[in-house]
């Protein structure tokens, strides 16, 4: 049985594409606050976690009521700040991104985490397996409230978070996109009683949003902290490898076409 050269070309091209995919499969990354640089008072920073000179993640904190940021009463540093004032009960203690502010009801502060890794026009921003823990959701002056918690899919659809490992002084109400976390007791700064883990499983998302506020209208001092953020970037396509595959396919098509033309000429000869 003869094998059609076109079939051989298809097999070769498929193998090459599989090779490209295997070579560029994404690995899990962690934004580790023990090594990440965040100057006290910064409201946004981006990080290249895999050393390819392209930022993989951006964390941005905004306020709807102007300059609400305060000093961390434990360290005296301007918040937002990376330190160990709120450790979430981790042993040994680790750094976290502490947010301390005079907050209004539920909507004073918005945290946005964007997965921005890229490889030019060939990359689709986004990540799967996104997960992080919020520390110290408790009652400070008023109760800490985390609301409007959701991810954003590449097509713009809002994605509900999965919220687990909820501490004993944290209440979770609502379902899906209406989930809300609130402190219902006082937690020591080095305790895990006020923790809650937010994750999105295998769903690919480009951003995570949540609001941080309190339960009363007047501005009151509140604080929480964000632990390390783990995620798996959407696999990137290596331009050089993709170009090589295209060349293999083009060359194969040219050879196949030349052979067919030669065969046709032979058949036409008297």
HELIX and SHEET records of a PDB file:
HELIX    1   1 UNK A    5  UNK A   23  1                                  19    
HELIX    2   2 UNK A  120  UNK A  122  5                                   3    
HELIX    3   3 UNK A  176  UNK A  178  5                                   3    
HELIX    4   4 UNK A  239  UNK A  268  1                                  30    
SHEET    1   A 5 UNK A  28  UNK A  31  0                                        
SHEET    2   A 5 UNK A 229  UNK A 233 -1                                        
SHEET    3   A 5 UNK A 127  UNK A 135 -1                                        
SHEET    4   A 5 UNK A 196  UNK A 199 -1                                        
SHEET    5   A 5 UNK A 162  UNK A 164 -1                                        
SHEET    1   B 6 UNK A  28  UNK A  31  0                                        
SHEET    2   B 6 UNK A 229  UNK A 233 -1                                        
SHEET    3   B 6 UNK A 127  UNK A 135 -1                                        
SHEET    4   B 6 UNK A 220  UNK A 226 -1                                        
SHEET    5   B 6 UNK A  96  UNK A 103 -1                                        
SHEET    6   B 6 UNK A  81  UNK A  83 -1                                        
SHEET    1   C 6 UNK A  44  UNK A  47  0                                        
SHEET    2   C 6 UNK A  57  UNK A  63 -1                                        
SHEET    3   C 6 UNK A 109  UNK A 115 -1                                        
SHEET    4   C 6 UNK A 207  UNK A 214 -1                                        
SHEET    5   C 6 UNK A 144  UNK A 152 -1                                        
SHEET    6   C 6 UNK A 158  UNK A 159 -1                                        
SHEET    1   D 7 UNK A  44  UNK A  47  0                                        
SHEET    2   D 7 UNK A  57  UNK A  63 -1                                        
SHEET    3   D 7 UNK A 109  UNK A 115 -1                                        
SHEET    4   D 7 UNK A 207  UNK A 214 -1                                        
SHEET    5   D 7 UNK A 144  UNK A 152 -1                                        
SHEET    6   D 7 UNK A 180  UNK A 183 -1                                        
SHEET    7   D 7 UNK A 170  UNK A 173 -1                                        
END                                                                             
